[in-house]
Amino acid sequence: MASNNSFDSDDDDFGTRPPFFDGKKYYIWKHRMQIFVQGTDFDAWKAIEHGPFFPTHIVNGFTKPKSKTEWTDDDKKKVHPDSRAKHLISCALCNDEFSNVMYCETAREMWNTLQNIHEGTGEVKMARIGYLTGEYERFCMKPGENIHDMQMRFYDVVNHLASLGKKIPNEDLVSKVLRCLSKKWRHKVRAITKSIDFPTMLLVSLFRELEEHETELNRLDKNDEMYNSDDSEEVNLVLKDLSKLLKKNKKSFKQGEKEHREKGSSSTRTMF
């Protein structure tokens, strides 16, 4: 269980801090961390990617590591990127995640340990790829779901797959999204597939176009609701006026019937 966040993402110096990893969505953190380290100290990233520099010297014809007391100033400069990388990784981890790597001797070892824990190796990694591939193949738009929420779910699956080494071509992703939309999108899907831009359309461009169309659909639905509401209000007013008229006519009818009876009674008394 992740705990003890070492810093708040709302801090003023967040731009100088490494992206924090609390044990969730490792594949996102891994890519953000790579970008951060490369932008902060590219030599530090080289230490993570290729391992640290170990100062050595030749003793009796054999290459042997130097003791720290024998390090030259140049040796210290070459060793520093690994220390810098270890520092950056350590600052990015919550206590629970740091406990997994606190005894690692190099930044590369820390990086690989986290990767093995969260991505797995061998059969475990293949099983994760198989599961996510099934999620991708079964992916479809949920009833009542908007485009933004669907986009985030879709990215979650395909980006996770890419981080595990299975990157799906852009054209396949675009076709998959169009196939998984609900029936109300069929006219828009047809328009997109017939457009001249479709063969080279990027996934992000597709989602942007779908969101714009969704906004227009929502606007039209709102207008229809307002129109129907106005119509209903007008009908209610007509019915109300009609009800008043019927009540008035009924009252007049009863009054006329009463007067008629009274006249009839008066005529009868006059005859006798």
HELIX and SHEET records of a PDB file:
HELIX    1   1 PHE A   14  THR A   16  5                                   3    
HELIX    2   2 TYR A   26  THR A   40  1                                  15    
HELIX    3   3 PHE A   42  HIS A   50  1                                   9    
HELIX    4   4 LYS A   68  GLU A   70  5                                   3    
HELIX    5   5 ASP A   73  ALA A   92  1                                  20    
HELIX    6   6 ASN A   95  PHE A   98  1                                   4    
HELIX    7   7 ALA A  107  GLU A  119  1                                  13    
HELIX    8   8 GLY A  122  ARG A  138  1                                  17    
HELIX    9   9 ILE A  147  SER A  163  1                                  17    
HELIX   10  10 ASN A  170  CYS A  180  1                                  11    
HELIX   11  11 LYS A  183  TRP A  185  5                                   3    
HELIX   12  12 ARG A  186  THR A  193  1                                   8    
HELIX   13  13 PHE A  198  THR A  200  5                                   3    
HELIX   14  14 LEU A  203  MET A  271  1                                  69    
SHEET    1   A 2 THR A  56  VAL A  59  0                                        
SHEET    2   A 2 PHE A  62  PRO A  65 -1                                        
END                                                                             
